[in-house]
Amino acid sequence: MLIRRIEKFLREHDMPATKFGRLATHDPRFVLDLRNGRTPRTDTERRVDGFMRSYGEMRHAG
């Protein structure tokens, strides 16, 4: 489930939900909306997963 992966990412990177939303989807309410039951489209979910993957890689490389 996407929201669980995002919540784990937020804890691991000590990132506020609004910052995550802005960076991953250009929507600061994205995580809040997911917490309230929003279901993202498949392409949005793929984009968010890609963001989390690349963000982690950037942090480990730099």
C-alpha positions, 0 to 999 in steps of 0.5 A: 500500500502506497501510504505505508511506503510513504509513511516509512519513507517520511520516518526514515528521512525525517521529512514533513509530509507537505515537503514530500508532497511538494517534491514528489507530486507538486501537491503539498496536500498529497500525503494528507489526502492519502491519509484521508482515503484518496486513491492515487492513479497508477502513474502517480503511484509509479512516479512517487515510488520512483521519487522515493527510490531516487531520493534514497539513492541521491542521499547515499551517493552524496 
